[in-house]
Amino acid sequence: TANRLTGYLVGGTSPFGTRRAMPVYMEETILELPEIYINGGKRGFLVGMSSRDAEQILKPVLVKVGVAR
């Protein structure tokens, strides 16, 4: 399914350059980090970028995945 929808192999699925527009969900606290690493489209290939650049480019739906106790 990942390959059919995105064009990427499982383990190399990136939110960039997918075959069809798909929603991207991002844990909101990621935006507090100065730099993040995202899959670059093949297994083992990571792309480092500012979390704010990722937000601007991907326009993710911000979610709260968990609450620290």
C-alpha positions in Angstrom: 0.0 0.0 0.0 2.8 2.4 0.9 4.4 1.9 -2.5 1.2 2.3 -4.4 0.2 5.5 -2.6 3.5 7.2 -2.3 5.9 5.6 -4.8 8.3 4.8 -2.0 9.2 1.3 -0.6 8.3 0.5 2.9 11.0 1.7 5.2 11.8 4.5 2.8 8.5 6.4 2.9 9.0 10.1 2.9 6.4 12.9 3.3 8.0 14.7 0.3 7.2 14.0 -3.3 4.4 11.5 -2.9 2.4 10.3 -5.9 -0.7 11.8 -4.5 -1.4 14.5 -1.9 -1.7 13.0 1.5 -2.1 14.5 4.9 1.0 14.7 7.1 0.6 14.6 10.9 3.2 16.0 13.2 3.5 15.8 16.9 3.2 19.5 18.0 6.2 19.4 20.3 8.5 18.6 17.4 8.3 22.3 16.6 10.3 23.0 19.8 13.3 21.2 18.3 15.9 23.3 16.3 16.5 20.4 13.9 14.8 17.2 12.9 15.5 14.3 10.6 13.0 13.0 8.1 13.2 10.1 5.7 14.6 11.2 2.4 12.9 8.6 0.2 15.0 5.5 0.5 16.0 3.2 3.3 18.7 4.7 5.5 18.6 8.1 3.8 17.7 10.9 6.3 17.4 14.6 5.6 18.1 17.1 8.4 16.2 20.3 8.4 14.8 22.9 10.8 11.5 21.9 12.4 10.0 25.2 11.3 11.0 24.6 7.7 9.4 21.2 7.8 6.2 22.8 9.1 6.2 25.5 6.4 6.9 23.0 3.5 4.7 20.1 4.6 1.9 22.1 6.2 1.2 19.2 8.7 -1.8 18.7 10.9 -0.4 19.3 14.4 -1.4 16.6 16.9 -0.8 15.8 20.5 0.4 12.2 20.6 1.0 11.8 24.3 1.1 13.7 27.5 4.1 13.7 29.8 3.4 12.8 33.4 
